[in-house]
Amino acid sequence: MDTPEDRSRQANELRKSGRCKDALEIYRDLWDGQYYNEYTAAGLLHCLRKLHRLDEAMTFADDIAARYPDHNWVNLEVAWAYADYVKGMAENGASVPVLHACGEKALSRNPPPQAVSHIAFAIMRPAKDAKDWHTLAAWTSRVDPLLLSPTGMKLPDGKEGWSYLARWYHYRNMGLIGTGRAQDALPFCREAIERFPNQYKFFAYDLARAYAGIGEYEKAAETFDELCRNVRPDFYHLFEYGKVVHQLGRPEEALTLMTRAAKAGQRPEFMVGYFMEMGDIFKQVGRLDAARDHYTLVTALRMRMSWSIPPELQQRLDENAISSIEDSVEELTYRCSRHWSSCETGQSPLTAQHEREKPLAEGVVGRIFLGHPDREYFFINPPDADGYIGFKKELTWAPEDRSKVVFDVVPSFNRKKNEWAAKAVNVRPKDDTGAR
């Protein structure tokens, strides 16, 4: 008959070979049979973690942490149990305060730096989404960036996605700017632009906001202008650019930028704060009807969403003698859109967009990835360069999947993402005489 020591060695071998379910049965038999030792405890917890039995793992982790406080393997498994638990809670929508409290408890177990990063990233994204800048800043400061990979995950089209290091830079920037330490964010923004050109759009926006945060509005405007020349700006880029231009004493130009953003098709409830700022600028330039309509629209949107009316909005309603809202959000949006159209003739600090119609490159060689036959698009990846999307309905021949082709690159506006990108057109075989 096998001794407990024999059974323990068997469980250990099964665990090392990845057969955690089989190993767990043996570990559990040993533990329930009161064969208590730190190796059985750590092995059992490891298997619970790998099998994603997180609730059971957490209960067991607290038990063995108290029983074997000085054993390295036990402490390591307990730390990773907490890390996995925090990640699971985040994926299931736990609030930021709950995640933060659980993360703090995990830190009391002295987890290794890799586990700290695991915990931090599970908390940082929800904190960013909730605009909880203090929590975001706190957890970015606990991550050692030297442990993070600068290489992004390869996407199905062959492009490189966000790396953990790039995400850390972005979270760090937002946390510092959001907590009033924009000056400290400036070097991180510049480093990120240099290191991660594929995420230029995000880091240039961080840099512009950092300049605005320390009152360097001229530099902020220059950064926004460069961003808007290089990529198709999102609605919030234009709004924030407008706020910077307003700080420079150019309210009419600010309204031109903001009205472009307002007409970008974003859901209006996402823009209530911006609409109120537009109302204030309309009031400043003497367009009182426009200001009144914007304050009314903001109120109607907040009422539709069952949101409270903040004191600063109530003050504006009182100043304009607005005591009730009789018009619908749709009617008020239409009335505001009339005011927006009247701003389109204003002088915009952005250059004309006709330059985007020019071809970006011709005769580029790359490999085509057709993907699933039902997919409407394909990708072409040139060597040592980002890939380009193309559309199968524009193909004039039937290339073989992963074959080499020649193509041209032209600007393309992505309506879903509201941004300019580039696409592949005029795709032809590699042996085409037009190839270079």
N, C-alpha and C positions, 0 to 999 in steps of 0.2 A: 504494500500500500504506500502511495506517495506520502512523503512527509510534507508539512506546511512549507518547509524550505524548498522542496522540489516543486511544489505548486507555485510558489512565488517566482521561482526561476522560469517556470513555464509561462506564467502570465507576462513576465518581463520580456521574454522572447516574442510572444505574440504581439505585445505592444510595440516593440521595436520594428516588427514587420508590417505594422499598420493594421493588424487585425484587432482593433480596439474593442469590438463587440464581444469577441471570444475572450479577450483578456479581462474585460470588465466582469464577466461572470465569475472568473476565478478570483479576481481581487475581492469581489463582493462576498463570495463564499468565505474567503479567508477573514475578511473584516467582520462579517456577521458571526463567524466562529470564534471571535475574540482573539484572532491572531493579529494583534495590534503591533505595528512598527511603522517607522516613518517612510520606509520604502513602499510598503503596501498602501499607505495613505496617499503618497504622492502619485503612485501608479494608478490608483483608483480615480483620483481627481483628474489626472491627465486624460483617462479614457472618457470620463463624463464630459470633459470639455470638447474633445474631438468628436464625440457623438452628439454635440449641441444640446445636451441635457443641462441647460444653464441654471435653471431654478434649483435643481438637485445639486448641481456643482457648487452653487453659492452657499447653500446650507452646509454642505460637507466642508467647504473651504474654511468657513468660520470655525467649525469644530476642530479641524486639524491644525489651524493656525494657532489656536490656543493650546492645543495638546503638544505641538512640536515647534515652539516659537523660534528656535535657533537652528533648524535644519534647512540647509540651502535649497535642496530640491523641493521640499514642501513649500517654502516661501516663494520659490519661483513659480510653482504651479498655482499657488493661491493668487499671486500677482496677475498671472495670465488669465485666471478664472475671472477676476474682476475686470480685466481689459475686455474679454469676450462679452461679459455681462453688460458693460457700458455700451459697447457697440450694438448688442442686441436691443437694448433699451432705446437707443437712438433710432435704430431702424424701425422700431414700433411706435415712434412718435412721442417719446417721453419729453417732458418739458426741460428747458435748459437748466433751471434751478435743481431739478431732480438729478439730471446728468452730472451737473457740477458737484453736487453733494456726494454722489456715488464715486466720482472721480477722485475727490479729495480723500475719501475713505480708502480708495485703492492706493493712493500715494503713501498712506500710513503703513503699507506693507512693504515699503522700500522696493518697488518693482525695478527691473533693469531698464535702461534707457529705451530699448526697443519697445517694451510694454508701455512705457510712458507715452511714446509717440502714438502707439495704437490707441490708447485712451484719449489722448489729446485730439487726434483727428476725428474720433467719434463725437467729440463735444464741439469742436470748432465749427463744423458746418451748420448744425442747428443754431449755434450762437450767432453765426453770420446771418442766417435766414431770419432770426428773431431780432437782429440789430442790437444784440446784447454785446456792446463793444468791450465792456470791462471784462466779461467772461472770455471773450475771444482773445483779448490781449493777454490775459492771465495764462491761458493754455498755450498760446504760441510761444510765450517766454519759457515754457517748460520743455520745449522740444529742442533737441540738439540737431541743428540743420546739417551738421557734418555726417549724421547717420542716414540722411535722406537721399534717395536716388534722384539724380537730375534727369534721368531718362524716363520719358513718358511711356505709357502702355501703347503698344501698336494697335491701331484701330483696324477694323475689317478692310478698309480701303487702303491700308498700308501707311497712312499718316500716323504721326506720333501725337498722342493725347497729352493731357496734363500729367506732369510728374509730381511726385510727392513734394519735392523741393520747391517747384514752382507754386504749388498750392500753398505751401507754407509761407512763401514770400507774399502772396496775395492776401492771405489771412492776416499776416503780420502787419502789412500796410494798412488794411482796414481797421484793425484793432488799435493801432497807434493813432491814426487820423481820428477815429471815432472817440478816443479818450483824450483828445486835445493835445496829443504829442506829435503833431504833423511834422515838426522839425526833425524828430528822430526817424520819421518814415522816409524822408527824402533819400538818404543813401540806399535804403532797401529798394525803393522804387527805381532808382537809376541802375542798380546792380541787376534787378530783375529784367529790365528792358534789354540790357546788354546780354544777359545769359539766356533769355527765353524769347527770341524774336517771334515765335509762333503765337505767343500770348501778348504781343505788343499792345493790342487793343485794350486789354485789361490793365496792364501796368502803366501805360500812358495815362489812362484815366486816373489811376491811383496817384501818379505824379502831379497831374493837374489839380486834383483835390488837395494834395499835400501843400502845394504852393498857395492855393486859396486859403488853406487852414492857417497859414502864417502871415496872411495879408499880402503876399507877393502876387497881386492880381495880374500885373502885366505878364509875368512868367507863366501864370496859370492860363491866361488867354492865348499865349503863344503855343503852349502845349496842347490846348484844346484845338487850336487851329490846325496844328500839324496832325493831330489825331484824325480830325474830320477830313483832311486832305488824303490821308493814307488809307482809311477804311470808311465804310458807310456808317455814320454815327447812329447809335441807338437813341431812342427818345430821351433817355435820362442824360446822355452826353450833351444833347442840345440844350436841355433845361439847365443843366449845371453850367454849361458854357454861357448861357444867357445870364445866369446869376452873377458870374464873374464880370461880364461886360457891363451889367448894371452897376456893380461896385466901382467900375471905372468911369461912371458918370455918363453912360450912353444908354438910357432907358429905351429909346426907340429901336436900337439895334438888338437890345435884349429881348424885346417883344417879338422881333422878327425871328430870332432863333427859337424862342419858346413856342410861337405859333406853329412853326415847322414841326416841333416835337408834338404839339397837341394834335396835329393832323396826321400823325404817324400810324394811327389805328390801334393804339394801346387801350386796354380796358380802362374806362374813366375812373373807376374806383381806385386804381393804382396811382392816380395823379391828383388826388384831392389836395395834397399839400402844394403841388406845383400850381394848380389852378388858383389857390388863394394868393400865392405870390404874384401871379399874373394880374389878379385883381388889384393888388397893391400898386403895381407898376402902372396899370391903366389909370388908377386914381392919381398917381404922381404926375402923369402927363396930361391930366385934365379930362380924360375920357371917362366921365363918371357913370354913364350908362353901361359901358363895358365892365367897369369895376363892379357895379351892382349885380350884373348878370353872372359874373364869375363867383361872387360871394353866394349868390342864390343857388347856383349849380353845386357848389361845394356842400351847402347845407342839404340840398335834396339828395345828393349822393350819400351823405352820412346817414340821413334818415332811412334811405332805402336799405343800407347795410346794417341798420340798427346800431349805429355807432353814436356815441355821445357828441354833443356840440361843445368843443373846447372854449374856454373863456375868450381867447383872442378872436375866434370867429364870431362869438356872440357879440363882442364889442363892435365888430364891423357891421353886423346886422342891425344893431341898435343905432349906430351912426347913420345908417342908410334907411332907417325906419322900416325895416323888413320884419314884420311880425308873423307872417305866415307864408307858406309856399303853396301856390295854387297850380303851378305848371309842373309837368312831368320832367324827369331827367332828360328824356329825349328832346322835348321842346326846348329846354334850357341849353342843352348841348348844341342844338341847331342855332339858337340865338348867339351863343358864344362863338360858333364857327363863323358867323357873319363878321364878327369882330376880328377873328383870326385872318380871314381873307383880306380884310382892309389893311392888315399889317404886311402883306406879302410884297408890297411895292417898296417897303422900307429898305434901307441899305444894310445888307447882310455882310458880316465880316468873312463869310465863307466865299471861296472862289466858285466860279460857275462849274457845273458838273459836266459840261460837254467834253472835258478832257477824259472822262471815264469811258467815253464811247470809242476811244482810240484802241486799236489792238495792242495788247501787252507784249506778245511775242509771236513769232511765226517760225514754222519749220522745226518745232521742238520734237525730239525723239523720246519715246517712253514705252512702257509696257501696259497694255490694256487689261483691265480686270472687269469682266462682264457680269459676274455674280449670277444670281438666280435668274432663269429665263423670264420670270414674271416681273422682275424689277425694272423700273422705267429708266434707271440711270446706270452709268458705269463709271469707273475711275481709271485714270491713266497716271502712272507714276514714272516720272523721269528719274534717271539715276542721280542720287545726291541732291534731291530737291523735293519740295512738297508735291503731293499729287493734285490732280485736277478732276473735278466732276464733269461729266458730259451726259447727254441724253440720247437714248437709243433711237428715238424717233427722228433725230437729226442725222443719223448714220445713213450714208448712201450705199453702203456695202456691208457684208457680213464678216467682220473680222473674227479670227479664232481667239478664244479666251487665252490671256497671258501672252499673246503674240506682240511683237514690236510694231509700233505704228508711228506715224508722223502726224502732228496736229498743230493748230494755232491756238493761242490763248486770248480770250476777250473778256471784258468785264461782264459781270452778271449780278443782278440784284435779287437777293433772296428775300422774298416777301414774308416768309414765315419768321425768319430771324431779323428782318428789317435791317439788313446790312449788305454792303457790296462785297462780292467775292470775285472769283475768276472761274471760267469754265473752258473746257476743251471743245473746239469746233473744227470743222473741215478735216476730220480724221481720215487718213489714207494709209495704205500699206507702206511699210518701211522702204520698199524698193522704188517708191514714187520718185520721179525725177526732180520733184520740188524739195526733196529732203536735203538738209544741210548737216 
